[in-house]
């Protein structure tokens, strides 16, 4: 979500008139922030971006602009990289656990 901070800033300003860098925002509770974030309309910059990234309907994707395709493809590529990193970490942990077990049993 940190990559989308600018989208959050612009969405909050356009939807609610709230400036994230204002004193009013600094006094906002987490629950209020989460409620406002969850209540963003489909026309907000953040929700539009999320919809492009998460679209799975081939017919809709077929009608994407070049920019929308790039946004979606970049997101998929980056998400896949994160998933692969998590898989590598899991495999490493499994391997290390197997080594520990092997040494406990004496090889």
Secondary structure as UniProt FT lines:
FT   HELIX           2..4
FT   HELIX           5..16
FT   TURN            20..21
FT   HELIX           23..26
FT   HELIX           30..38
FT   TURN            42..43
FT   HELIX           45..54
FT   HELIX           58..62
FT   HELIX           66..104
FT   TURN            105..106
//
